[in-house]
Amino acid sequence: MTTVDSLCAAVAAAVPDEQAAEQARKQQDRLTKPPGSLARLEELSVWLSGVRGLCPPGPVTAPRVVVFAGDHGVARAGVSAYPAEVTAQMVGAVRAGIAAVSVVAAEVGASVRVEDLAVDADTPPEVSRYKVRRGSGRIDLENALSREEAERALLAGAAIAAEEIAAGADLLIAGEVGIGNTTPSAALVARLAGADPGLVTGPGTGLDAEGVARKTAVVRAAVRRAGELTDPVDVLAAIGGADLAAIAGFLLGAAAGRTPAVLDGVIVGAAALVAHAMAPSAVRWWLAGHRSSEPAHDVALRRLGLEPVLDLGLHLGEGSGAVAVVPLLRVASAILGNMRTFEEAGVSDRPEG
């Protein structure tokens, strides 16, 4: 996609296959079980059939995780329990395959890629070719990005999604690493969902009560700075960050490429809110992997109309919670594809009426 407008137009043109989804619903009712007895697993099989255009949808064989890395100037306001240099170090850990997301992904057969969009340090060329800047601006005092930088990051994310789809990915997952990134995420959720900053600001990496109060004040200041902005890209530029913008573009790119995506925690949820404001129909291609313990995430999910698959109290990020859903998608697909109907199995169905 060469422009943000063309990206959003491609999303609008991408429609899941309702015929395949309806076929999946009917097939679930014919299988040797009481209707609805497998609950969310049945729903997952229907969603997967629709977004893959096939019933049964077949196994997920090539899940791909892209970890978007970026630093945030707002970290200087004391909103994180960890120092800013951790971001670059975590890029190295993901590349080395020793980060949490790397371990979880290896267990479920997903591959992992890391991209530096705004790390405030030099990173290897192979992970920084889409880099927009070194660190996003301090959002309580200045814009995170210029409009041009926000658009560049959005299109970078979409391009990365297109690359992965072209390489054979059949499920996309966005992860992130970045000290201070829960602060712009809370600000975006507060602004786009109309929520009070005090209700969406959490401890992030482990702030105490005093730290949360300090972080809440920063989020309030950022939301005030966004003022009366109505264009979601302008909001993103004012109080987001290059990594968040790239995640939003990645999720839009997944939808434009007719490829399902599983959402992770609060950072990805905030980026999804931006993407949804830009192209509302994109949400049809997304699944909420889990519910983060960060308060902004629940607000974002409600705004998106998505119910998470898992609720384990996770708040690590990196894409780790979303990756944990991959086995459940495989199970859901296998149930639809491999179970027999009452007639095929020679099992008596319940009488009608």
C-alpha positions in Angstrom: 0.0 0.0 0.0 1.4 3.4 -1.0 -0.9 5.6 1.1 -2.8 5.3 4.3 -6.0 5.9 2.4 -5.3 3.0 0.0 -4.6 0.8 2.9 -7.9 1.6 4.5 -9.7 1.1 1.2 -8.1 -2.4 0.9 -9.4 -3.2 4.4 -12.9 -2.1 3.5 -12.8 -4.4 0.4 -11.7 -7.5 2.4 -14.7 -9.4 3.7 -14.6 -12.7 5.6 -16.5 -15.6 3.9 -19.9 -15.7 5.7 -20.9 -18.7 3.7 -18.0 -20.7 5.1 -18.7 -19.4 8.6 -22.4 -20.4 8.3 -21.4 -23.8 7.0 -19.2 -24.2 10.0 -22.1 -23.3 12.4 -24.4 -25.9 10.8 -21.6 -28.5 10.8 -21.1 -27.9 14.6 -24.7 -28.7 15.2 -24.4 -32.0 13.3 -21.4 -33.3 15.2 -21.7 -36.0 17.9 -22.3 -33.7 20.9 -25.0 -31.6 22.3 -25.2 -28.3 20.3 -23.0 -25.6 21.9 -21.4 -28.0 24.3 -17.9 -27.1 23.1 -18.7 -23.4 23.6 -15.9 -21.1 22.7 -14.1 -23.8 20.7 -17.1 -23.9 18.4 -17.0 -20.2 18.0 -13.3 -20.3 17.2 -13.9 -22.8 14.5 -16.6 -20.6 13.0 -14.4 -17.5 13.1 -11.5 -19.4 11.6 -13.7 -20.8 8.8 -14.9 -17.3 7.9 -11.5 -15.7 7.8 -9.9 -18.6 5.9 -12.9 -19.0 3.6 -13.0 -22.7 4.1 -15.0 -25.2 6.1 -13.4 -27.0 7.8 -10.7 -24.3 8.0 -7.7 -26.7 8.2 -4.9 -26.5 10.7 -2.9 -23.4 11.5 0.5 -24.3 10.1 2.5 -21.1 9.8 1.8 -18.7 12.6 4.2 -15.7 12.5 5.0 -13.3 15.4 6.4 -9.8 14.7 7.7 -8.0 17.7 7.7 -4.2 17.2 10.3 -2.3 19.3 10.4 1.3 20.3 11.4 3.7 23.0 9.2 6.5 24.4 10.4 9.9 25.7 7.8 9.7 28.4 9.9 7.1 30.2 11.9 10.1 31.4 8.9 11.1 33.5 9.3 8.1 35.8 6.5 6.0 34.4 8.4 2.7 34.3 10.1 0.5 36.9 12.8 -0.3 34.4 15.5 1.8 32.6 15.1 2.7 29.0 18.2 0.7 27.9 16.2 -2.5 28.5 14.4 -2.0 25.1 17.5 -2.5 23.0 18.6 -5.3 25.3 15.2 -7.1 24.7 15.6 -6.7 21.0 18.8 -8.7 21.4 17.0 -11.3 23.6 14.2 -11.8 21.0 16.8 -12.1 18.2 18.7 -14.7 20.3 15.5 -16.7 20.9 15.6 -16.4 24.7 12.8 -13.9 25.4 9.5 -15.2 26.7 7.7 -14.8 23.4 10.5 -16.8 21.7 10.1 -19.7 24.1 6.3 -19.8 23.9 6.5 -19.4 20.1 9.0 -22.3 19.8 6.7 -24.5 21.8 3.7 -23.9 19.5 5.7 -23.9 16.2 5.5 -20.2 15.5 8.3 -18.2 14.1 9.4 -14.8 15.5 10.7 -11.6 13.9 11.7 -8.4 15.6 11.6 -4.9 14.0 13.1 -1.7 15.5 10.7 1.2 14.7 11.9 3.7 17.4 14.6 2.2 19.7 16.7 4.9 21.1 19.9 3.1 20.2 21.6 1.6 17.2 20.4 -1.9 16.3 21.5 -4.2 13.5 20.5 -3.3 10.0 18.4 -6.4 9.6 16.0 -5.2 12.3 16.1 -1.5 11.6 15.3 -1.1 8.0 11.9 0.3 8.9 13.1 2.5 11.7 11.3 5.8 11.8 13.3 7.6 14.6 15.2 7.1 17.8 12.6 7.3 20.5 9.1 8.8 20.2 8.5 12.2 21.8 7.5 12.8 25.4 3.7 12.8 25.0 2.9 14.9 28.1 5.0 17.8 26.6 5.2 17.2 22.9 3.9 15.1 20.0 5.2 11.6 19.8 5.6 11.9 16.1 5.0 14.2 13.2 2.1 13.3 10.9 4.6 12.2 8.2 6.3 9.9 10.7 3.0 8.4 11.9 2.0 7.6 8.3 5.4 6.2 7.6 5.2 3.9 10.6 1.6 2.8 9.7 2.7 1.9 6.2 5.8 0.1 7.5 3.6 -2.1 9.7 1.3 -2.9 6.7 4.4 -3.7 4.5 5.7 -6.0 7.2 2.3 -7.8 7.3 2.3 -8.1 3.5 5.8 -9.6 3.6 4.8 -12.2 6.1 1.6 -13.1 4.1 3.6 -13.4 0.9 6.1 -15.7 2.7 3.2 -18.1 3.7 2.1 -16.9 7.1 -1.5 -18.1 7.8 -1.9 -16.4 11.2 -0.3 -13.1 12.3 0.5 -12.0 15.8 1.9 -8.6 16.8 4.1 -8.3 19.9 6.1 -5.4 21.3 9.0 -4.4 23.5 9.5 -0.9 24.7 10.1 0.7 28.1 7.3 3.2 28.9 4.9 1.9 26.2 2.0 1.3 28.5 1.8 5.0 29.1 1.0 6.1 25.5 -1.2 3.0 25.3 -3.3 4.2 28.2 -3.4 7.7 26.7 -4.7 6.3 23.4 -7.3 4.2 25.0 -8.5 7.1 27.2 -8.7 9.4 24.2 -10.3 7.0 21.7 -12.6 5.2 24.2 -13.6 8.4 26.1 -12.4 6.9 29.4 -11.0 8.7 32.4 -7.2 8.4 32.6 -7.5 7.3 36.2 -9.5 4.3 35.2 -7.1 3.1 32.4 -3.7 3.7 33.9 -2.1 0.6 35.6 1.2 -0.3 37.1 2.8 -1.5 33.9 6.1 -3.2 34.7 5.5 -3.0 38.4 5.0 0.6 39.6 4.0 1.2 43.2 1.0 3.4 44.1 3.1 6.6 44.0 4.4 5.6 40.6 0.9 4.9 39.2 -0.2 8.3 40.4 2.7 9.9 38.6 1.9 7.9 35.5 -1.8 8.8 35.7 -0.8 12.5 35.8 1.3 12.0 32.6 -1.6 10.2 30.8 -4.0 13.1 31.8 -1.6 15.6 30.4 -1.2 13.7 27.2 -4.9 13.3 26.7 -5.4 17.1 27.3 -2.7 17.7 24.7 -4.6 15.7 22.1 -7.4 18.2 22.6 -10.1 18.1 20.0 -8.2 16.0 17.5 -10.6 13.8 15.5 -8.4 12.2 12.9 -7.1 8.9 14.4 -3.7 9.4 12.7 -3.4 12.8 14.2 -4.2 11.3 17.7 -1.6 8.6 17.1 1.0 11.2 16.1 0.2 13.3 19.2 0.1 10.7 21.9 1.2 7.3 20.5 4.5 6.3 19.1 6.2 4.8 16.1 6.0 1.2 17.4 2.2 1.6 18.2 1.7 3.1 14.7 3.4 0.2 13.1 1.3 -2.3 15.0 -1.8 -0.5 13.9 -0.6 -0.7 10.3 0.3 -4.4 10.8 -3.2 -5.2 11.9 -4.7 -3.2 9.0 -2.3 -5.0 6.7 -3.5 -8.4 8.0 -7.1 -7.5 7.2 -6.2 -6.0 3.8 -4.3 -9.3 3.1 -7.3 -11.4 4.3 -5.2 -13.1 6.9 -6.4 -13.6 10.5 -4.5 -11.9 13.4 -4.5 -12.6 17.1 -4.3 -9.6 19.4 -2.0 -9.6 22.4 -2.3 -7.3 25.5 -2.7 -3.6 26.2 -0.2 -2.2 23.8 -1.6 -4.1 20.8 -5.1 -3.4 22.1 -4.4 0.3 22.0 -3.0 0.1 18.5 -6.0 -2.0 17.5 -8.2 0.9 18.7 -6.4 3.3 16.4 -6.6 0.8 13.5 -10.3 0.3 14.2 -10.9 4.1 14.2 -9.2 4.2 10.7 -11.0 1.2 9.2 -13.7 -0.3 11.4 -14.3 -3.4 9.4 -10.7 -4.6 10.1 -11.9 -6.0 13.4 -13.6 -8.9 11.6 -10.2 -10.4 10.9 -9.0 -10.1 14.5 -9.3 -12.4 17.5 -8.6 -11.2 21.1 -6.0 -13.7 22.4 -6.2 -12.8 26.1 -7.2 -10.2 28.6 -4.3 -8.3 30.2 -4.4 -7.3 33.8 -3.7 -3.7 32.7 -7.0 -1.8 33.1 -6.8 -0.1 29.7 -6.9 -3.4 27.9 -10.4 -4.3 29.1 -11.7 -0.9 28.0 -10.1 -1.4 24.6 -11.6 -4.9 24.2 -15.0 -3.6 25.1 -14.7 -0.8 22.6 -13.6 -3.3 19.9 -16.5 -5.7 20.8 -14.0 -8.6 21.3 -14.1 -11.2 24.0 -10.7 -12.6 24.8 -10.0 -16.3 24.6 -7.8 -16.5 27.7 -7.9 -14.6 31.0 -4.7 -15.6 32.8 -3.8 -12.3 34.4 -0.9 -11.9 32.0 0.8 -8.5 31.5 4.2 -9.3 30.0 3.5 -8.3 26.4 5.9 -9.3 23.6 3.0 -11.2 22.0 3.3 -14.0 24.5 -0.4 -14.2 25.5 -1.6 -14.2 21.9 0.8 -17.0 20.9 -0.6 -19.2 23.7 -3.9 -19.2 21.8 -2.5 -21.0 18.8 -3.0 -24.5 20.1 -6.6 -23.8 20.9 -7.2 -22.6 17.3 -5.7 -25.9 16.1 -8.0 -27.8 18.5 -11.0 -25.9 17.3 -10.1 -26.6 13.7 -9.5 -30.3 14.3 -12.9 -30.7 16.0 -14.7 -29.3 13.0 -12.6 -31.3 10.6 -12.2 -34.6 12.3 -15.3 -35.2 14.4 -18.1 -37.3 12.8 -21.7 -36.3 12.6 -24.4 -38.3 14.4 -25.3 -40.0 11.1 -21.7 -40.8 10.1 -20.9 -42.2 13.6 -24.2 -44.2 13.9 -25.0 -42.4 17.1 -28.6 -41.5 17.9 -29.3 -37.7 17.9 -31.8 -36.2 20.3 -35.3 -36.3 19.0 -36.8 -33.2 17.4 -39.5 -31.2 19.2 
